[in-house]
Amino acid sequence: MNALAPFLIPLDVDPQAAPDPRHILKLLPRPVLIIGSDGVIIYANQASELSLNAVTGRGVSELFPSYHADLVRNGSYTTLLRSNRGDFFEAVFAPLDEQQYVIDLRPCIEAPATHPQDNFDELTGLVKRNSLLSHLSCALDGGQASSSVAIHCLDLDRFKMVNDTLGHSVGDLLLKKVADRLKAACRPDDVVARLGGDEFVVLQHDVEHTAAAETLAARMCDLIGRTYVINGNTINIGTSVGIAIGADPSIQASDLLRNGDLALYEAKKAGRGRFRIFEPGMDALLLQRREMEIDLRRALALKQFKLNYQPFVNVVTNRVDGFEALLRWEHPVNGNIPPLSFISLAEENGLIVKIGEWVMRTACIEAMSWPQESVVAVNVSPLQFKADTLLETVASALNRSGLPAHRLEIEITEGALLDDTDNVIQTLNALRNLGVKISMDDFGTGYSSLSYLQKFPFNKIKIDRSFVAGSGADSEAILRSIASLGTSLGMAITAEGVETAEQMARIRGERCTHAQGYLTGRPMSMDQIPAFLAENNLKEGAL
């Protein structure tokens, strides 16, 4: 008998006429997961994705810290699991076959009994999530007008940098001081909680007007943002605040907390160090974001990504020297999704590292079918440098594909150098030692590009298309200056966005070495490259 049958097929439905089981799973109001023997989630119904955040492709232990592999080795049984958000579920495990298991998660209405000390955070003395939810539920159900309650969700800006540079002991002392400042900002009957890490929540009572919540949020931003001195170290951090006000009499405590989280996300997206009040439209935006994150994870697992290639042409010989790899996502329902629509989300959730590894491997493999001296250029995200695996990824891709290192060119933007320049320079030098070429993309658009040329000798700089397309004297002067600088430093110069013969003549006159744009070739699929090369490795003077 199928292990899903007890909760998939209603008793009054003929099993022979029952719909597809996964369709029924999708409609169940409670979370249901299907996992592999390695503990990675391979299917999650809609209730799972909404109540646990995007889960497909993640390990069960990421969502439920108490999970361990033995839970799927003992046949069908039931146990209690607590999620990383503090919610409790009665979990029914059942094997589908030797490699797959189903987990039916039934939310517990009441959390298991705990000791009184379990309600308080050991480090800061603040209340924890379950106690906060109890306070909030009482405030909403205790006869008060719901508009008199506000939730403030906070997390700290730049806190991770403190932990990484000064150590966790200093980070813990900082968290204690932050807790003290939050309590000082609030009134005695307000509730201050720490949910874990650098996440805090304040329950504000007696909020007669929105302005009262805004005043408290502004006060907390100000106090948290003031300088700290800990063990002789001067520390500056900040905070972002999301505010949710209980204006709906039927709203539940967990819903109000979720609304605060949504507003916090908008506050951070707006530039950090500020606050935002929840608005109904934020719910729809988060749902879209979660759906796209789920789709991104599936796209990586199901190989929905592909690479297109745009040529760059040597303006002296008029021959194609190589191609830049461009990521494309072929969504099964929404069609081709442009990178601008998903790259920033992939960077936010860390998926860009795995996507970048796939791009590097695939580009090196496919470039092996090109003429022997053709170069493949691959863009690298700043997050790939922070992951400290870029050198290993590049070396592995070259080794597996057999591509000579001098045929690989890595393109970075100034963003890769902003946060940890010394570490990035060290990685770039190691890549250079492998024989890989390094180029700086979008040169001229950042604040410190010239200083980076002093710190690292790039093989190539790419002039941003805005200076190529511009027809004014300023654009021409910048184009001329960058080209002259690159030439004097012995670097190749690629002008991006070349679309007209007049632009081509101009960049030739400024001694750029390469051109890239619609005039010299649009992005194309792998199978179009042989014909393109046959037609466009032109004789000198043809362009």
N, C-alpha and C positions, 0 to 999 in steps of 0.2 A: 504493500500500500504506500502511495506517495506520502512522504512525511508532511507535506503541506496540506494534505486533505482536511485534517481536523479544523482548520480555520480558514480554508480557502473557499470551500463549496457549501453554500447554505443547505440546510437539511431538506428544504422543500424544492430543491433543484435536481433534476435528473442528471447524474454525473456524466452520462453520455452526451448531454447537450450543454454541459458547463462550458463557459467561455475560457479563453486562454488564462492559465493561472497567474501569469505575470500581470495581465490586465487587472485581475481582481486584486492582486497585491498592491498595485498602484492606487486603487481606490480605497484601500483600508484606511480608517482614520488614525490608526496607531502605527508606529514605525516597525518595519520588517526589513531585515537585511539578509543578503546571501553572501557568504564569504568563502574564500578558497582555503585550502589546508594551511596556507602560509599566513592566514589571518588578515588578508587584504580583502576589502569589501569590493565585490564585483557587481552587486546590484543593491539599490536602495529605493524603496518606494517613496512617493511624494511626501508622505508624512515624516519619513526619516530625514529627508533633505531639509524640510522646513523647521523641524524641531531640534535637529542636531547640527545644523549648518551643512555645507557641502561635504559629503562623505565618500562618494564613489571614488575608488582608487586609493583610499587611505587605509591604514591599519586599524583594526578594532581597538587596539591598545591606545591609539591616539585619542579615541573618543571615550573609552572606558579604561582608566588606568589600572583597575583591579583585574582586568581580563588577562588570562594567560592561556597558553596553547593547550593545556590539559583539559580545558573546558569543552573542546570539540573532540576529545578522544574517548569519552566515556558514554557514548550513546545519547539517548534523549533524556533530558532532565531539566529542572528549573532551578535558577539561582537568582540572587539579587545583584544588580550592577548599578554603580553610581557613575554618571557621566562626568566629563571634565568640566561641565557647567554646574555641577552640584545636584542634578536631578536624579531621582532613583527610578529604576525600572525593574519589574519582574521579567526576567529574561528566560524564554523557553528555547532551549537548543534542540535541534533535530537534524540528523544527517540526511542529506539528499542522495549522496553516493559517497564513494571513498574520498573524493576530492572537494566536495562542496557541502556546506552546512547552512541551515536557515536559522536565524535568530528572530524570534517574535518578541518584541519589546512592549511590555504593557506598563504604562506610566503608573507609579504609585501615587495615589491621591495624598497620602500622608507619609512623610519621611519616617524611617525607622527611629525608634527611641534612641536618644543620644544622652551622654552625660552632660551636665551643665557647662563644664569647661569646654566642651566641643563647640559651643556657640560663639566662642571668642577666639580671635586670631592670636596665636602665641607671641608673635613678634611685636605687634602694635597694640594689642589689647582691644582692638575694635571688634565689633560683631562680625560674624561671617554670613554667608549667603542665606542659609536657612533661617537664621534668626532675623535677618533683614526682611525676608519675605513674610515672616510671621508678623513683624511690626507693620509692614505695609498692608497686609491683608486686614489687620485689625483697624488700621487707619481708614481703609476704604469701606469696611463693613460696620464700623462702630458708630454709625449715626452721624458722622461728620459729612458736610457737603464735600463731594469728591473734588471740587475745584480747590479745596483748601490744602491739597497734598501735591508736592512736586518731587520728582526724582531727578537727581543730578548724577550722571555717570561720568567718571573721570578716568583718564589714564595719563601717565607722565610722559612728556616729550623729552627725549635724549637720556632716559634712564638707563637703557641698555649700554650706552657709551660709558656711563659711570661704572657699571658692573665690569665691563670689559677692560677698562683702563685702570681702575683703582681697586677692583676686587669686590667680591660679594659681601665681605664684612663691612666695608664702607657703604655699599648699597643698602645693606640692612639698616645701618644707622640713619641713612638718608630717609628710608621709608618711615622710620619712627618719627623723624622730625616733620615729615610731610603729614603724618597722622596728627601730630600735635597742632600743626597749623590749621588743618581742616577743622579740628574740634574748636580751635580758637575762633574760627570764622563763623561757626554755627551757634545757634542758641541751645540752651541745656536740653530742651525737649526734642531737638532734632536728632536723628540717628545717623552716625557715621560708620560705614562698613568697609572692610577690605575683602574683595572677592578672590584675591590671589595675585601674585606678581606685583605689578604696579597699577592694578585696577582698584578703584575706590568708588563707592556710591554713598551719596548723602540723601536721606529722606527728610525733606523740609515740611514742617507742619504749618498750618495757618497761613497759607498763601492766598491772600485776598485778591491780589491782582498779579498779572504776569510780570509786572515790574519788580515785584518782590523776589521772584525767582531769578530774574536777570541781575538784580543787585547782588544776591548771594553768589551767583556764578562769577560775576565780575570780581567780587572780593576774593574768591578762592583762586582765580587766575592770577590776581595780583600777589597774594600771599605766597602761593606755591612758586611763583616766578622770581621771588627775591633771593638774593645770594645766600648760600649755605657755607659754613666753614666747619669741616669735619676732619679731625685728626690732622689739622694743618693744611688741608686741601680746600681750596675755594671752588665751589661747585655751583653751576648755574643750569637749572632745568626749567621746564614749563609744564603746563597742563592744558588739555583740551577738555571741554565740558559739553555733554549732551543733556538737555533738559526735557523732561516729559511731565506734563501737568494732567492730573486726573480729571479731565473735563467731562468724561462720559460716566454716568452713574453705574453702568454695567461693567466697566473695565475691571479686569483681573490684575492681581499684583504682578504676575509674570509678564502680562501684556504691557503694563506700564514700564516695567524694567526693560523690556525689549525695545519699546519706543525710545527710551533714553539712550540705548545702545545705537539705535539708528541715527539719532541726532548727534551722538558723539562721532560717528563715522563721518557725517557731513561737516562737523566742526574741524576734524583733522584734515579732511579733503580741502577745506577752505584755507588752510595755511597754518593750522595748529596755533596754540596759545590763545584760543578764543572759544566762545560758546555758541551753540545753536539750539533753538527750541524745536521740538518735534512738530512736523507738519504731516498731514495724511499722505501727501505725495511721496514722502520718503519711504513709506512702506512698499509702494510699487517699484521704486528705484532699487531697493534692496532685493526684492524678489527677482527683478530682472538680472541683477548682479549675481545672485546666487545661482540662477538658472544658467547664466553664461559660465560661471565657475564650474558647475557640474558638467556642462557641455565641453569645457576645455579639458577637464580630466578625462572624459570619454574620448575626446578627439585624440589625445595622446595615446590612450590605451588601444584605440581602434584604428590608429594610423590614418587619421583624416587630414593630416598636414601634408603638404608637398612643397617643393621648392621651384620657384621660377628663377631665371637668371637674366640679368641685364648686362650687356657688354660694356666694357670701357676700351676706347680706341686710342692708340698712339697717334698723336696729331702730326708727327713727323713722317712716320711710315704709312699712316692710314690703315694699319693692320690692327686686328683685335688682339690685345695683349691678355685679356682675361674677362671674367664675368663675376658680378656680385650676386651672391645667393640672397634671394628674397623670399621670406616665409609667406605661405598662402594657406588658408584654412578653407577646406571645402566642406561646409556643414551640410548634412544630409537633408535638412529641411529648409534652412535659410540661405542655402547657396554659398557663394564665395563671400567670406567675411574679411574686410580689409584689416591689416595689422593694427592700424590706429584704434580699432574698436576693441581689441583684446590684449594688446601687449602690456598696457599699463595694469590691467587686472592680473595678468600672469605675473607681473613683477610684484604686485601687492601680496599675492598668496604664495609666492615662491616657486610657482610652476615654471617660471621662465628658465630656471636652472636646468630642469629636465628637458624642456623644449630646446634650449640652447645646445644641450648635449646631442640631441637628435639631429639638429641642424648641422652641427659640426661633423658628425659621423657621415650623414647623408651627402653633404656637399663634397667631402673628401672622396667618398666612394664614386660619386657621379663624375667628378672632375677627372678621374682616371681614364675616362673614355674620350677625353678631349685631346687635341694635339699636344705634344710632349711639353711644350714650354708655356702653355696657357695657365694663367693664375686664377684661382678661385678666392674671392674675398668674402669673408664671413663676419657679420656684425656680432659683437659680444656685449651683453648687457652689464651694467655696473654690478648687478646682483650676482653675476657669475664670478666676478672677482671676489666679492665678499664671501662666497661659498668656499673659497680656498681649494677648489677642485679643478680650476680652469687648466692649469698646466697638465694635470693628469688626463683631462678630457682631450686636450689637443694631442698629446703624445700618443694616447690610445687610438684616436681617429687616424692619425698618420700611419701608425703601425698596422692597424687592421686593413686600411685601404691600400697601403703601399705607395701613397702619394708622397713624392719628395717634399721635404719641408719648405724649400724655396718657392714651391708653387702654391703655398697657402699664405694668404694675407688676412690678418685680423684687423678689423676696424673697430675702434673705440671712440666714444664721445667724451667730452669733458666731464660729464657726470660720473664716469668711472674713476676719475682722479680727485673728485672733490672731497670725499669723506676720509680716505685713508691713503693719501698720495704715496707715502713711503712703501707701504705694502704692495700697492699696484705697480709702482716702478720696479720693485723687486721681481714681481711676477712677469712683467714685460721683459726684463732683462733675461730671465730664465727662458722665456719663449724665444727671444732673439738668439739665445745660445743654441736652441734647437735648430735654428736656421729659418724660422718663420719670419715673414715680413710684418711690420706693424704700421698702420696708418691712423691718423686722427681724422675722424669724420666731422662734417659740419664746421670746419674751421672758420673762425671769425665771429661766431655767434655767442661765444662764452665770454667770461670775464677775465680768465687767467690763461688763455691759450698761449700767449707768448712765453710766460714763465714755464709752461710745460715743455716747450721746445728746448728750453735750457736744461731741464731735468732729464729728458729722455730724447735720444736722437731717432725720431720717427723716420721710416723709409719713405713715407708719403703723407702729404696733407691734402684733404679734399675741401675745396672751396665751396661753401654753401651756395645752393642754387639762387638764393635771394640776391647775391652779389652778381651772379651771371645774368639773371633776368633783368636786373635794374638797368635803366637807361640813363640815369642821372650822373652828374659829375662825381658825386660821393661814391656811388657803387663802382664806377670805373677806377677811382683812386684807390679804393679798398682792394679791388681785384688786382690792380697793378702792384700794390704794396705786398700783398700776400704772395703773389707769384715771384716777385723779386726776392722776398725773404726766403722762400723755399729754395729758389735757385742758388742763392748764396750759401745756404746750408747743405747743399747737395742732395736735396730731397726731390722726389717726383711730385708733380702738382696735377691733381685731377680737378677739372671744373665740372660741377654737377649741374644737371638741369639744362643742358645745351639743347635747344629746340629749333634754332634758326641758323641759316648760313651766315648771317651777320654776326651772331654770337660766336660761331666757330671761328670766323675771321678775327674777332676781337681777342679771343683767348690765345689764338696762335700768335698774335702780335704781342701779347704779354708774356710769351714764352712758357705757357702751361705745357705740360708734357702729355696729358691725357684728357679726353673728353668723355662724358657720360650723359646720356639724355635721349629723348625721343628721336633726335636727328640721327644719332649713330646707332640706335637700336632700342626697341621697347623690350620690357621683360617678356621672357618666352619660356616655354616648358622645355624640359630636357631633350625631348625628341625633335625639337625644332632647331637645335643648335647646329647639327651637321650641315643642313641646308643653308643656314644663315652664314656660317663660316665660308662655305663655298662661294656665296654671292658677295660677301662683304669684306674679305681680306683684299682690300683695294690697292691699286697702284698709287704711288705717291702723287699727290696733287689732285686726286679725284674728289676730295671733299673741300 
